Amino acid sequence: MMLVDDAWATIGSANILTRSFHADTELNASFWHPDTVHALRTELLAEHLGVDTARLELSAALRLFAERARRNRAARSARQPLAGLAWALDGSRYGLEQASG
């Protein structure tokens, strides 16, 4: 799934490869419908943050997501409970974090 600017979305299984578009039975549905895309964004963020962002502008909602993800990374490192499901990955340690659980 990809949501862009609370206006356009695509949902499906296709990869950005020639094979996905021409050989496999992969499919995406893409649409321009700001009300629906906004609703999808707020539902996803509610699920991952535990916070209703429906009244926030997109940029404010994304700042909240980034802030919560950074706080959850620190909480996870300290083995404390997370607030929601999102946490920021440290790109330089990503493989190590996965290997150590």
Secondary structure as GFF3:
##gff-version 3
##sequence-region A 1 101
A	DSSP	beta_strand	2	4	.	.	.	ID=ss1
A	DSSP	beta_strand	8	12	.	.	.	ID=ss2
A	DSSP	alpha_helix	18	22	.	.	.	ID=ss3
A	DSSP	beta_strand	28	32	.	.	.	ID=ss4
A	DSSP	alpha_helix	34	49	.	.	.	ID=ss5
A	DSSP	alpha_helix	58	77	.	.	.	ID=ss6
A	DSSP	alpha_helix	94	100	.	.	.	ID=ss7
###
